[in-house]
Amino acid sequence: MGKANGDRHLALLAFVVYELIVFPKSLGYMSMELADFLFQIEKR
């Protein structure tokens, strides 16, 4: 049950990151350079 709970937290974190980075980027609130930098950090 602990593993399932951890997976749920990881999915929630991924969703929050998506909402904070991708959604504002699509609206044009975030510069492309900043968004690309954050995606490079996320891939590591």
N, C-alpha and C positions, 0 to 999 in steps of 0.2 A: 504494500500500500504506500510505502514511502517513496518508491520509485515513481508511481503514478502521480503522487502529489508533486514531486520534483518536476516531472514532465509538464504538469499543468502550470507551474510557476514559470518554466522556461517558455512555454507557449504564450503566456500572458506578457512576459518581458518582450518577446519578439513582436507581439501585437502593439505594445506601447511604443517600441522603437519605430515600427512602421508608421504609426499615427504621428509621431513627433517629427519624423524626417521626410517620409514620402508624401504624406498628405499636404503639408505646407509647401513642399517643393512643387507639387502639381498646381498649387494655387499661385505660385510665383512669389511666395513670401521669403523663401530661402535662396541664397545665391547658389549657383551651380558649383562653384569651387568648394564651398563649405559642405554641400551635400556629397560631392565626390570624395572629399577628405574623410567624412564620417563613414562612408561605405568602405573605404580602404581599411579603416581601423576595424570595422566590423568583420571583414573577411579574414583578418589575421587570427 
